[in-house]
Amino acid sequence: MKLVPVLFFLSACVISSEAQRGDAPRIITDLDDVVFAVSFSPDGNTLAIARGASDPAQRYGRIEFWDTQSGSLRHVIKGFDGPVRSISFSPDGRTLVSGSSEYLTGKIQQSTRAMLTTTRGELKWWDVQTGDLKRKLTLPSDHTYSLTAAYSPDGKQIALDESSYNFVFMQTSSGFDPGGMRAAPMSRGGGRMELFASDLKLLDAQTGAVTFKLDTSRSGTFVFSPDGALMAKENGKEIRLWNIQTGREERRLKGFKGSPNTFAFSPDGKYLAVAVTKYYHEDAGRMIRVIGSSSVQVFDVRTWQVAFQLPNIGMVNSMAFEPGGKFLLIGGLIHEQEQAVPGLKLWELQSGKVANFHTGGEDFSQAVDSLAISRNGGLLAFKSGPDVVQVIDTQSWKVKYSFDKNSDPDHERPASRFLLTLKRVIALGFSRDGTSISGQIEGNGIKRWDSRTGEVKKRFSDQESDNAIGEVSEDGTKAAGMREDGTLYVRDLITGEQRTLTAPGPAPSAFTLSANGESLAIAYSHRLILLSTITGKTVRSIDSPLTKADRIAFSVDGSMVAATDENGAIRTWELESGQGLPAIASAARTTALRFAPGNRILATASEDGSVNLWDLRSGALSSRLQKHSGAVNAIAFSSDGTLMATGGDDRTVIIWEMAKGKARRTLKGHDLTVTSLAFSPDGSILASGSGNASVVLWNVSNGQLNRVLR
């Protein structure tokens, strides 16, 4: 990074504040896509930007990965239910760790006020190349405001600072000192204030296990020394330094005439630069606005004496040394001609020379409060507004890229959790490893979610298929549908490939996919046809006594198939021989049909809310379960067959213990009828689909809501 000529270049080319007045001042109309952090990958080829919404009802956060050579978007991670507050690359560049404060709900429909009382911090490890989740750690506090995480220089540890809050009500005091609780707005005459507490600890970077607890006083900025031996953290009006190998506090820097609010080690570890800010409040109508004036002190780490000092800069929000260590870049509101304008200041420490670079605009919201320098010093990225990140080529000192919330061509604001729609989720299927779940949405195609984060990984939709009747295989790999004209199609949910199948007859009355998605059973009058979804060819034809089957189901292993008609008749066949099993005599119309694992029990449901368990070898009724108050529309079994779930028009899901024939628990909260169910492969999660085009994930062990997928 050749900044020596840049100093003189900037001195001649700094845009004056008078010239800036030709542009209309920027007005913030919303804060739905705020930038919280920027970071370069170790090789400098990727810039990560962390974003989030200020409105909890949007439960919105994402990480963008931009190619710094082409300016193109590589991929976006959207698996967050709240803002992403911090991001950090591992030293090898393969993993990114994120800290997010997530508005986790206890109910399917929950008010914003209720969400604010359950804000959990989550630490997530992501594969940089694929964007896939590697690991997740949910912190126990219900009041996490901010979560800052950073890899140590050797990549073996992660420093984690969790800031939690409590609400108190108090009268406004002219003696308010924001040095202890920065950015805590107060209403004139009294109101709510957020009191922040901090929990700083070191974690094992691979397992997330706590190695040392360092500080539990107050929230603040922290940074590692380049050699990884020390970690410094702001603590009110002082800075504390720890040895990260022993967890022991080594030193405290005190006596600041203000509050240290940002600091940085030089690349060789010889210096620690500290921005010290004196805060005061300014009357801004109904609110008291907190502003400040900063100076920068640079400490010699060997003696901890001040080696360099730069007073009265403006309002400093961020700092970073360039890789050579000769220059310090300072971001914030920089003093210029008796004004403070958004910009950067470059300071050559030994000579004391400085130069200013205006980043555009005059509004305090555009202050540079986040900046990053690539390891080779060729690129500088900084936040220049609530939703804008600019990237500068440091050789020409010109803006190379500018990324705002609309730079992502596929960006769309997520649906509100309060959106109501009658579109039902009519079929569900987990992937074999349980990390994703696919859902067929009535009139709206197919979505494939990451079941751990709630992120929509893929969408499948086309005009012809949106109004189709759909099925999803139990392993979530295939989906099948029948269009209004009777045409059948199968889509591979991994590759997205879709093919139309040539049915050996007119429009079938019912169809279903096998659990592995490799076979499709089609019902015609007095006949069942099995098609291979791989070749599209007929595998078997079976004669059936049913005139018009309205439901059909495969056994889990694909060796059997069952069908019912509108009169309540139920028939079952072994596919290898084509032989029928004993007829089942049911007096009521079947509304749901499912084999239990092991091929000994067939479960059927009816409009009166009852669930019947039939012995397939004898055709006799083994058990009748009655607890629903309306028609049962969906049945699912855990993979080991110990649990059965049922859901219906009474908007409840019931989990049954098969050995006892009794209900274990009832899951409530759906506003509309439950139309589909699926257990995860390990049986720990139950997914239920209903209206609102949403899927609810439940923890089977305790019946608690895990996540709502939209």
C-alpha positions in Angstrom: 0.0 0.0 0.0 1.9 3.0 -1.3 0.5 5.8 0.8 3.4 8.3 0.9 2.4 9.9 -2.5 -1.2 9.4 -1.5 -0.8 11.9 1.4 0.2 14.6 -1.1 -2.4 13.5 -3.6 -5.2 13.8 -1.1 -3.9 17.1 0.3 -4.4 18.5 -3.2 -7.6 16.8 -4.0 -9.7 16.8 -0.8 -13.2 17.9 -1.6 -14.2 20.9 0.4 -17.3 20.9 2.5 -18.6 23.8 0.5 -18.4 21.8 -2.7 -20.4 19.0 -1.1 -23.3 21.3 -0.5 -24.3 21.0 -4.2 -25.8 17.6 -3.4 -29.1 17.2 -1.5 -28.5 15.9 2.0 -29.2 12.2 2.3 -32.3 11.3 4.3 -32.8 8.0 6.0 -36.3 6.7 5.4 -35.8 3.3 6.9 -33.2 1.0 8.5 -34.2 -2.3 6.9 -30.7 -3.3 5.6 -28.0 -1.8 7.8 -24.3 -2.7 7.4 -22.9 -3.9 10.7 -19.4 -5.2 9.6 -17.1 -5.6 6.6 -14.1 -7.9 6.3 -11.6 -9.0 3.7 -10.6 -12.7 3.3 -6.9 -13.3 4.0 -6.1 -13.5 0.3 -8.0 -10.3 -0.4 -10.1 -11.9 -3.1 -13.4 -11.8 -1.2 -15.1 -9.0 0.7 -17.8 -10.1 3.2 -20.5 -7.6 4.3 -22.8 -8.3 7.3 -26.2 -6.7 7.2 -29.4 -6.7 9.2 -32.7 -5.0 9.8 -33.5 -2.7 12.7 -37.1 -3.9 12.8 -37.5 -7.2 14.7 -40.6 -8.0 12.8 -38.5 -8.5 9.7 -36.1 -10.9 11.5 -33.7 -10.1 8.7 -30.0 -10.6 8.4 -27.6 -11.7 5.7 -23.9 -11.9 4.7 -22.8 -11.1 1.2 -19.6 -12.4 -0.4 -18.2 -10.1 -3.2 -15.4 -10.9 -5.6 -12.9 -8.1 -5.2 -11.4 -8.7 -8.7 -14.7 -8.5 -10.7 -17.1 -6.8 -8.3 -19.5 -9.7 -8.8 -21.6 -11.3 -6.0 -20.4 -14.8 -5.2 -23.2 -15.9 -2.9 -25.4 -14.7 0.0 -26.1 -16.3 3.3 -29.6 -15.5 4.6 -29.9 -18.0 7.5 -30.5 -15.4 10.2 -33.6 -14.3 12.3 -31.9 -11.0 13.2 -29.0 -8.7 12.4 -25.5 -10.0 11.8 -23.4 -8.0 14.1 -19.9 -9.3 13.4 -18.0 -11.5 10.9 -14.4 -12.9 11.0 -12.5 -15.0 8.5 -10.3 -17.9 9.8 -6.6 -17.4 9.0 -6.8 -20.0 6.2 -9.8 -18.2 4.7 -12.0 -21.3 4.5 -14.4 -20.5 7.3 -16.3 -17.4 8.4 -17.6 -17.1 11.9 -20.6 -14.8 12.4 -22.2 -13.3 15.5 -25.9 -12.5 15.3 -28.6 -11.4 17.7 -31.7 -13.5 16.7 -35.3 -12.8 17.5 -36.3 -16.3 18.3 -40.0 -16.8 18.8 -41.9 -18.9 21.3 -45.0 -18.8 19.2 -45.8 -19.2 15.5 -47.3 -15.7 15.4 -45.7 -13.4 17.9 -45.7 -9.6 18.5 -42.7 -7.5 18.1 -42.8 -6.6 21.8 -42.7 -10.3 22.7 -39.8 -10.9 20.3 -37.7 -8.3 21.9 -37.9 -10.2 25.2 -36.4 -13.3 23.6 -33.3 -12.2 21.7 -30.7 -15.0 21.6 -27.1 -14.7 20.5 -25.9 -17.2 17.9 -22.4 -18.0 16.8 -22.3 -19.7 13.4 -19.4 -21.2 11.4 -19.9 -21.0 7.6 -18.0 -22.6 4.7 -16.8 -19.6 2.7 -16.8 -21.4 -0.7 -20.3 -22.9 -0.5 -22.1 -20.8 2.1 -23.1 -23.9 4.0 -23.5 -23.9 7.8 -20.7 -25.9 9.5 -21.7 -25.4 13.2 -24.0 -23.3 15.4 -23.8 -22.3 19.0 -26.8 -20.7 20.6 -26.1 -18.7 23.8 -28.3 -19.1 26.8 -29.2 -15.5 27.5 -32.7 -14.3 26.4 -31.6 -10.7 26.1 -28.6 -10.6 23.7 -28.3 -7.2 22.0 -25.0 -7.7 20.3 -22.6 -10.5 19.6 -19.0 -9.8 18.5 -16.8 -12.7 17.5 -13.2 -12.8 16.1 -10.7 -15.4 15.3 -7.3 -15.2 17.0 -4.3 -14.8 14.6 -3.4 -18.5 14.8 -7.1 -19.5 14.3 -7.2 -21.7 17.3 -9.4 -19.5 19.5 -12.4 -17.3 19.0 -12.9 -14.2 21.2 -16.6 -13.7 21.9 -18.2 -10.7 23.5 -21.9 -11.0 24.2 -23.7 -7.8 25.1 -27.0 -8.3 26.9 -29.5 -5.8 28.1 -32.1 -5.0 30.7 -34.8 -2.4 30.4 -35.2 0.2 33.2 -37.2 3.4 33.4 -35.7 6.6 34.6 -35.8 10.3 34.4 -33.6 12.1 32.0 -30.6 13.7 33.7 -28.4 16.5 32.4 -25.5 14.6 34.0 -26.0 11.5 31.7 -22.6 10.0 30.9 -22.7 7.9 27.7 -19.2 6.7 28.2 -20.7 3.8 30.2 -23.8 3.1 28.0 -23.1 4.4 24.5 -25.9 4.8 22.0 -28.6 4.6 24.6 -31.2 7.1 23.6 -33.4 8.8 26.2 -36.7 10.5 25.9 -37.0 14.0 27.3 -38.6 13.9 30.7 -38.0 10.2 31.2 -38.4 6.9 29.5 -36.8 3.5 28.9 -33.1 3.0 28.8 -31.2 -0.1 28.0 -28.5 -1.2 30.5 -25.8 -3.3 28.8 -23.7 -6.0 30.4 -20.9 -7.8 28.8 -19.6 -11.4 28.8 -16.2 -11.7 27.2 -14.7 -15.2 26.8 -12.3 -17.2 24.6 -13.6 -20.3 22.8 -12.0 -23.2 21.2 -12.4 -22.4 17.4 -13.2 -26.0 16.5 -15.6 -27.0 19.2 -17.0 -23.7 20.6 -16.0 -24.8 24.1 -15.1 -22.1 26.6 -11.4 -21.9 27.4 -11.3 -18.7 29.4 -13.8 -16.2 30.8 -12.1 -12.9 30.8 -14.5 -10.1 31.6 -18.1 -9.7 32.7 -18.3 -6.0 33.3 -19.6 -4.0 30.3 -19.7 -4.2 26.5 -16.9 -2.8 24.4 -14.5 -3.1 21.5 -11.8 -5.8 21.6 -8.8 -6.6 19.4 -6.0 -9.2 19.3 -2.3 -8.3 19.0 -0.8 -9.5 15.7 1.2 -12.3 17.4 -1.9 -13.4 19.3 -0.3 -13.1 22.7 -2.5 -10.3 23.9 -6.1 -9.2 23.7 -7.2 -5.6 24.5 -10.7 -4.5 25.4 -12.3 -1.2 26.1 -13.8 -1.1 29.6 -15.4 2.2 30.3 -12.7 4.8 30.7 -9.8 2.3 30.6 -8.4 -0.5 28.4 -7.7 -4.0 29.8 -5.2 -6.4 28.3 -5.1 -10.2 28.8 -2.7 -12.9 28.0 -4.8 -15.3 25.9 -2.7 -18.3 26.7 -3.2 -18.0 30.4 -6.4 -15.9 30.6 -4.6 -13.6 33.0 -4.9 -9.8 32.9 -1.6 -8.3 32.1 -2.2 -4.5 32.3 -4.8 -1.7 32.5 -4.4 1.6 30.6 -6.0 4.4 32.6 -6.1 8.1 32.9 -7.8 8.8 29.6 -9.6 12.2 29.4 -12.6 10.5 27.8 -13.7 7.0 26.8 -11.6 4.8 24.5 -14.1 3.7 21.9 -11.9 2.1 19.2 -8.3 1.0 18.9 -5.9 -1.0 16.8 -2.5 -2.7 17.0 0.2 -2.0 14.4 1.1 -4.9 12.2 4.4 -5.5 14.0 2.7 -5.3 17.4 4.9 -2.4 18.6 2.1 0.1 18.9 -1.5 0.3 20.1 -3.5 3.2 18.7 -6.4 4.3 20.9 -9.2 6.8 20.0 -10.4 8.6 23.1 -13.7 10.4 22.8 -15.3 13.0 25.1 -19.1 12.6 24.8 -21.7 15.3 25.4 -25.3 15.6 24.5 -27.0 18.0 22.1 -30.6 19.1 22.2 -32.3 17.6 19.2 -36.0 18.3 19.7 -37.7 15.5 21.4 -34.6 13.4 21.8 -31.1 14.0 23.2 -28.5 13.2 20.6 -25.1 11.9 21.9 -22.1 13.3 20.0 -18.4 13.6 20.8 -14.9 14.9 20.1 -12.0 12.5 19.7 -8.2 12.5 19.9 -5.9 9.6 19.1 -3.0 8.4 21.3 -0.5 5.8 20.1 1.2 3.7 22.9 4.6 2.1 22.6 3.7 -1.5 23.7 7.2 -2.0 25.3 6.8 0.9 27.7 3.1 1.6 27.5 4.0 5.3 27.1 2.3 7.6 24.6 4.6 7.8 21.5 2.4 9.8 19.2 -0.7 11.9 19.7 -3.2 13.6 17.3 -5.7 15.8 19.1 -9.1 17.3 18.1 -9.8 15.1 15.0 -13.6 15.0 15.1 -15.6 12.0 16.0 -13.6 8.8 15.5 -15.5 5.6 15.0 -13.0 3.3 13.4 -9.2 2.8 12.9 -6.8 0.5 11.1 -3.1 0.4 10.4 -2.0 -0.1 6.8 0.0 -3.3 6.4 3.4 -1.5 6.4 2.5 0.1 9.8 3.7 3.6 8.8 0.2 5.0 8.4 -2.9 4.9 10.6 -6.3 5.3 8.9 -9.0 6.9 11.0 -12.7 6.9 10.1 -15.6 8.8 11.4 -16.7 12.5 11.3 -13.5 14.4 10.5 -13.0 18.0 11.3 -12.7 20.1 8.2 -13.0 23.9 8.1 -14.7 24.1 11.5 -17.2 21.4 10.4 -17.3 17.6 11.0 -18.0 15.7 7.8 -18.0 12.0 7.0 -14.5 10.9 5.9 -11.1 9.3 6.5 -7.9 10.8 7.9 -4.5 9.4 7.0 -1.8 9.9 9.5 1.9 9.2 8.9 3.1 8.6 12.5 6.8 9.5 12.2 6.4 12.7 10.2 3.1 13.7 11.7 1.7 14.5 8.2 -2.1 14.1 7.8 -4.5 14.1 4.9 -8.3 14.0 4.7 -10.5 12.1 2.3 -14.2 12.9 2.3 -16.4 9.9 1.7 -19.4 11.9 0.6 -22.4 13.5 2.3 -22.7 15.7 5.4 -25.1 13.7 7.5 -23.8 12.1 10.7 -25.4 8.8 9.7 -22.7 8.5 6.9 -19.8 8.6 9.3 -17.2 5.9 8.7 -17.8 3.5 11.6 -16.5 0.3 10.0 -13.4 -0.1 7.8 -11.1 -2.9 6.6 -7.9 -3.1 4.7 -6.9 -6.1 2.5 -3.7 -7.9 3.7 -1.7 -6.6 0.7 -2.9 -3.1 1.3 -4.3 -2.8 -2.2 -8.0 -2.3 -1.2 -9.7 -0.3 1.5 -13.4 -1.0 2.3 -15.5 1.2 4.6 -19.1 1.8 5.5 -20.2 5.2 4.1 -23.8 5.2 5.1 -26.4 2.9 6.8 -26.5 0.5 3.9 -23.5 1.5 1.7 -20.0 0.0 1.5 -17.4 1.6 -0.7 -14.2 -0.1 -1.9 -11.2 2.1 -2.8 -8.2 1.1 -4.9 -5.3 2.5 -2.7 -3.0 2.9 -5.7 -5.3 5.5 -7.4 -7.3 6.3 -4.4 -10.5 6.1 -6.5 -13.7 4.2 -5.6 -13.6 0.8 -7.3 -16.9 -0.5 -6.1 -19.9 0.7 -4.2 -22.3 -1.9 -2.7 -25.7 -0.9 -1.3 -28.7 -2.9 -0.3 -29.9 -3.1 -3.9 -26.5 -4.4 -5.3 -27.7 -8.0 -4.9 -29.8 -8.6 -8.0 -31.7 -11.4 -6.3 -32.3 -9.4 -3.1 -35.9 -9.3 -1.9 -37.1 -8.2 1.5 -38.3 -11.3 3.4 -42.0 -11.8 4.1 -43.1 -10.4 7.5 -43.8 -13.1 10.1 -47.4 -11.6 10.3 -48.2 -12.1 6.6 -51.4 -14.1 6.2 -52.1 -16.2 3.2 -54.3 -19.3 2.5 -51.6 -21.0 0.5 -51.0 -24.4 2.2 -47.8 -26.5 2.5 -49.2 -29.7 1.1 -46.1 -31.9 1.2 -42.9 -32.1 3.2 -39.6 -34.1 3.2 -36.3 -33.9 5.1 -33.0 -34.6 3.4 -31.2 -37.8 4.4 -28.8 -35.9 6.7 -31.6 -33.7 8.2 -30.0 -30.4 7.3 -32.6 -29.3 4.7 -36.3 -29.7 4.3 -38.4 -29.3 1.1 -42.0 -28.2 1.0 -44.6 -28.1 -1.8 -46.6 -24.9 -1.5 -50.0 -24.8 -3.0 -49.9 -22.5 -6.1 -46.4 -21.3 -5.3 -43.9 -24.1 -6.3 -41.4 -25.7 -4.0 -39.0 -24.3 -1.4 -36.0 -25.9 0.1 -34.9 -24.6 3.5 -31.8 -25.1 5.6 -33.6 -26.7 8.6 -30.9 -25.4 11.0 -31.0 -21.7 10.0 -34.3 -21.2 8.2 -32.6 -19.9 5.0 -34.3 -20.6 1.7 -31.6 -22.4 -0.2 -33.5 -23.0 -3.4 -36.9 -22.1 -5.0 -38.5 -24.1 -7.7 -41.4 -22.6 -9.6 -42.7 -22.4 -13.1 -46.0 -21.2 -14.5 -47.2 -24.6 -15.5 -46.4 -26.3 -12.2 -47.5 -23.7 -9.7 -51.1 -24.9 -9.7 -50.2 -28.6 -9.7 -51.1 -31.1 -7.0 -47.7 -32.0 -5.4 -45.8 -34.7 -3.5 -42.4 -34.6 -1.9 -40.4 -37.8 -1.3 -39.7 -38.5 2.4 -35.9 -38.0 1.8 -36.5 -34.6 0.3 -34.7 -35.4 -3.0 -37.6 -35.5 -5.4 -41.0 -33.8 -5.9 -43.7 -34.9 -8.2 -46.8 -33.1 -9.4 -49.8 -33.4 -11.6 -50.9 -30.4 -13.6 -54.5 -29.4 -14.2 -54.5 -31.3 -17.6 -53.3 -34.5 -15.9 -49.7 -34.2 -17.0 -47.2 -35.7 -14.5 -43.8 -34.4 -13.8 -40.9 -35.1 -11.5 -38.3 -32.6 -10.3 -34.9 -33.4 -8.8 -34.6 -31.0 -5.8 -30.8 -31.3 -5.7 -30.1 -30.4 -9.3 -33.4 -28.6 -10.1 -33.8 -30.7 -13.2 -37.5 -31.4 -14.1 -38.9 -34.0 -16.5 -42.3 -34.8 -17.8 -43.5 -38.4 -17.5 -45.6 -40.1 -20.1 -48.5 -41.6 -18.2 -50.0 -44.8 -19.6 -53.5 -43.6 -19.5 -55.8 -40.6 -18.9 -55.6 -38.3 -15.9 -54.9 -40.5 -12.8 -57.1 -40.2 -9.7 -54.1 -40.2 -7.3 -50.3 -40.6 -7.2 -47.5 -40.8 -4.7 -43.7 -40.9 -4.6 -41.6 -43.6 -2.8 -39.6 -42.5 0.2 -36.3 -42.4 -1.9 -38.1 -40.7 -4.8 -37.2 -43.3 -7.3 -40.7 -44.7 -8.0 -44.0 -43.1 -8.7 -47.3 -45.0 -8.0 -50.3 -43.9 -10.1 -53.9 -44.9 -9.6 -56.3 -45.5 -12.4 -59.7 -47.2 -12.4 -59.0 -50.8 -11.4 -55.3 -50.4 -11.9 -52.1 -49.2 -10.2 -49.1 -48.3 -12.3 -45.5 -48.0 -11.0 -43.2 -45.8 -13.0 -39.4 -45.3 -12.5 -38.7 -41.6 -12.0 -35.2 -42.2 -13.3 -36.1 -43.9 -16.6 -39.7 -42.8 -16.9 -40.6 -46.4 -17.8 -43.4 -48.6 -16.4 -42.0 -51.0 -13.8 -45.2 -52.8 -12.8 -48.9 -52.9 -13.3 -51.3 -54.2 -10.6 -55.0 -55.0 -10.9 -57.1 -53.1 -8.3 -60.7 -53.6 -7.2 -60.9 -49.8 -6.5 -62.8 -47.9 -9.1 -61.4 -44.5 -8.1 -58.6 -44.4 -5.6 -58.3 -41.0 -4.0 -55.2 -41.7 -1.8 -52.2 -43.8 -2.3 -49.0 -44.5 -0.2 -45.7 -46.4 -0.4 -44.2 -48.2 2.6 -41.0 -46.8 3.9 -38.8 -49.4 2.2 -40.8 -49.2 -1.1 -41.9 -52.8 -1.0 -45.6 -52.2 -0.5 -48.3 -49.8 -1.6 -51.7 -49.0 -0.2 -54.7 -47.2 -1.7 -58.1 -46.0 -0.5 -61.3 -44.8 -2.3 -64.0 -42.3 -1.3 -66.1 -45.1 0.1 -63.6 -46.1 2.7 -62.3 -49.2 1.0 -58.6 -49.9 1.7 -56.3 -52.2 -0.3 -52.6 -53.1 0.2 -50.2 -55.0 -2.2 -46.7 -56.4 -2.0 -45.0 -55.0 -5.1 -42.5 -57.8 -5.7 -45.2 -60.4 -6.2 -48.1 -58.1 -7.0 -50.2 -60.0 -4.5 -52.8 -58.2 -2.4 -52.9 -58.4 1.4 -56.1 -59.0 3.4 -58.7 -56.3 2.7 -59.2 -53.7 5.3 -62.9 -52.8 6.1 -63.2 -49.1 7.0 -66.6 -47.5 7.2 -65.4 -43.9 6.9 -63.7 -42.0 4.1 -59.9 -41.9 4.6 -58.3 -38.4 4.9 -54.7 -39.5 5.5 -52.8 -42.7 4.8 -49.3 -43.8 6.0 -47.3 -47.0 6.6 -45.4 -47.4 9.9 -41.8 -48.6 9.6 -41.5 -52.4 9.6 -44.5 -52.9 7.3 -46.8 -54.4 9.9 -49.0 -51.4 10.6 -51.0 -49.1 8.3 -52.3 -45.9 9.8 -55.4 -44.2 8.4 -57.3 -41.1 9.4 -60.8 -39.9 8.9 -63.0 -36.8 8.9 -64.2 -37.4 12.5 -60.7 -36.9 13.8 -60.0 -40.6 14.6 -56.8 -42.4 13.6 -56.9 -46.2 13.0 -54.0 -48.5 13.2 -54.5 -51.7 11.1 -52.6 -55.0 11.2 -51.6 -55.6 7.6 -51.3 -59.4 7.9 -54.8 -59.9 9.2 -56.5 -56.7 8.1 -57.9 -56.3 11.6 -58.1 -53.0 13.6 -55.2 -52.9 16.2 -56.0 -49.6 17.8 -58.2 -46.6 17.4 -56.8 -43.2 18.6 -59.2 -40.3 19.2 -58.0 -36.9 20.3 -58.4 -34.5 17.4 -61.6 -32.5 17.2 -61.6 -32.2 13.4 -60.5 -34.1 10.3 -56.9 -35.4 10.4 -55.1 -34.4 7.2 -51.5 -35.7 7.8 -49.7 -38.6 9.4 -46.0 -39.1 9.9 -43.8 -41.7 11.7 -40.4 -41.3 13.2 -37.8 -43.5 11.4 -37.6 -46.0 14.3 -41.4 -46.3 14.4 -41.7 -45.4 18.1 -43.6 -42.1 17.4 -46.4 -41.1 15.2 -47.5 -37.5 14.5 -51.0 -36.4 13.3 -52.3 -33.0 12.3 -55.6 -31.7 11.2 -58.4 -29.2 10.9 -58.3 -28.4 14.6 -55.0 -26.7 14.0 -53.1 -29.0 16.3 -50.3 -31.6 16.0 -50.4 -34.6 18.3 -47.3 -36.8 18.9 -48.3 -40.3 19.9 -46.2 -43.1 21.5 -46.8 -46.2 19.4 -46.0 -48.7 22.2 -48.5 -47.3 24.6 -51.1 -46.0 22.0 -51.2 -42.7 24.0 -50.6 -39.1 23.1 -47.3 -37.8 24.4 -48.0 -34.1 23.7 -50.2 -31.7 21.7 -48.5 -28.9 19.7 -50.6 -25.8 19.3 -50.1 -22.5 17.6 -51.2 -22.9 14.0 -53.7 -20.4 12.8 -54.9 -22.6 10.0 -55.4 -26.3 9.4 -52.3 -28.6 9.5 -51.9 -30.1 6.0 -48.5 -31.9 6.1 -46.0 -33.5 8.5 -42.5 -34.9 8.5 -40.0 -36.2 11.1 -36.3 -35.5 10.7 -34.2 -38.6 10.1 -33.0 -38.7 13.7 -36.5 -38.0 15.1 -35.4 -34.9 17.0 -37.4 -32.4 14.9 -41.0 -32.6 13.6 -42.0 -30.3 10.7 -45.6 -29.3 10.3 -47.0 -27.4 7.3 -50.2 -25.4 7.1 -51.5 -22.2 5.6 -49.5 -18.9 5.4 -47.1 -20.9 3.2 -45.0 -21.6 6.3 -43.4 -24.7 7.9 -43.1 -24.9 11.7 -40.2 -27.0 13.2 -40.8 -28.4 16.7 -38.4 -30.0 19.1 -39.8 -33.5 19.7 -38.2 -34.0 23.1 -39.9 -31.0 24.8 -42.6 -29.9 22.3 -41.0 -26.4 22.0 -41.2 -24.4 18.8 -37.8 -24.5 17.1 -38.2 -22.3 14.1 -40.7 -21.0 11.6 -39.7 -21.4 7.9 -41.2 -19.0 5.4 
